[in-house]
Amino acid sequence: MMQGLELSRRYFEACLPLLQEQAGDILPLCAVGLAGEGSECLGFDDATSRDHDWGPGFCIWLSREDLARHRQRLEDVLRLLPGTFEGFPCRMTPERRMGRTGPMAMEDFYARFTGRDTPPSDWRHWLGMQEWGLATCTNGEVFFDGPGRFSAWRTTLL
């Protein structure tokens, strides 16, 4: 059985030429991957997982400023992506994302799970974070990270 993380990686790779063609100037500002909530991010998805909020999709993480500047153009490009992939409905349309795929600010992504919109810098910050949140924001996989900021933050948390 195909795992959701592998399916999502393949979907991103299939979509990459279109993303490069339509938003090639934005991609170097982005990190792309799948992490966060969901059994597929932990590699625990199974046949039961497929009955809800499951299928090919990926996150596009940008800084808050870059997201504000480029969100509309990204949304226009995402509308061009295939709606199904390898027989599964994709999760890239706004109504299918459920806050788990698509464009998002990396600061907001990490703050959602750690309570901080900056990486921890002292022991007090570390003590204020819940283990489940750390596991949730460091699971999955980063497929691409142009500026490296998302991955550097992730490495700090790991």
N, C-alpha and C positions, 0 to 999 in steps of 0.2 A: 504494500500500500504506500502510495506517495505521501510523504509528510508535508505539512503545510508550509514549513519554512523553505524546503527545497522547491516546492511549487512556486512560492513567491519569488525566490531568487531567479528561477527560470523565467518567470513572467517579467521581472525587471529587465533581465538580459534581452528578452524579446522586444520589450518596449524601448530599450535604450537608443536604438537608431532614430526613432521618432522623437524622443526627448532631446537628443543631440541636435536634430534638424530644427526643431521648433523652439527649443529653449537652451541651446548650446552655450549661450552667454550666462545663463543662470546656474547651470549644473556645477560649475566650479565653486559656487557658493554653498552648495548643498552636501549633506550627508544623506544617504539613502540606505534603507534596510528594513528589517522587521524586528521590533523589540517591544516590550510592554506586556499588556494583559493578553491572555489567550494561551490555551494549551499548546498551540503550534509554536509559540515563541520559546517554550521550554522543551519542545520535542516530545510532548506527552499526548499529542493529538491522536485520535483513533476514529473508528467509524462513527461513534456517537458524536464526536466533535463536529462532524460534517453537517449536522442538522441545524446548526445555528452559528452565525457570525464566523464563518470559515470560508476560505477560498483564497485565490491569488490576490495579493495586494502588497503594498509597501508604504513605508513612511518616507516623507521627504522633510528632513529637518533643516531649518535655516535659523539664523539669528532672528530675533524679533524684528529688527530694522529691515533686514533683507526680506523677510516674509511680508511685512507691510508693503514694501516696495514692489514685490513680484507676485503676490498672491493671485491677483486676477489673471495675469498671464499664465501662471501655472494651472489654474483652474481651467482656462481655455484649452491648454494643451492636454490636460488629463481627460477632457471630454472626447479627445481623438483616440484614446487608447482602446484596445479591444475590450468588449464587455464580457467575453468569455475567454477562457484559456484552458487548453487541454480538457475541455468538457466541463469546466467548473465556472460558475458566475464569479466575476471579479468584484473586489471590494474597493474600487477607486472612485465610484460615483458618490457624491455627497450623502445620498440617502442610504448607502451601504457601509459607510466608513465607521460609524459608531464611535468616532473619536480615536480610532485605533490605527487608521491608515490615512494616507494623503498628506498634504502640507501641514506642518506644525512648527511652532517655535521651539527650538531645542531647550531654551530656558524654561518654558512652560512644561515641556515633557519631563525634564528632570525634577522640576519643582513639584509636579503632581505626585511623584513617588518618593521624593526625599524631603520635601518641605523647603527646599532651597533652590533659588534660581541662579546660584553660582556654585562652583565646586567647593567642597569643604576645605577649610584652611587651618583649622585647629581642632583639638580634641573635643571641644564643646559642640562643634558642628557634627562631628561623628556620633556623639552620644545622643544627639537629637533626631537621628534618622532611625527608622524602623527597618529591621532586617528584610521583611517582605518587600518593602519599597526598593531596597537595594537590589534584591533578586529580580524584581520586576523590570527595573530600568537597565539592567546589565545582561539580561537574557537575550535570546535571539541572535541576530547577526547584522553587522553593518556590511552592506554590499559595496558601498562606494562612499568615500568621504573626501571631497575636494579640498576644503580648507584644513581638515584634520581636527577641528575644535570639538566636534561631537565625540570622536573617538578618544581624544585626549581626556575629556571629562569622564568618559566611560572607563578608561584605564585607571584614572584616579580612584573611582568608586570600586573598581575590581581589586 
